[in-house]
Amino acid sequence: MKNSNPPTRPAPQRDKDRTPLVRAGAWLLMVGLLYLLWPSAETAYLAMESMIR
């Protein structure tokens, strides 16, 4: 009986590790969200501070 499936080889090393790219993308996303949400967060903080007084 012949084995129709050839033995599977590990993935070639030409596919590089994308962890640094993913980390950079996540960092840029967080910075972008912080930049977009900062004015509303500051406004909310000032509103809360004025309510406490």
Buried (B, 14 or more C-beta within 10 A) or exposed (E): EEEEEEEEEEEEEEEEEEEEEEEEEEEEEEEEEEEEEEEEEEEEEEEEEEEEE
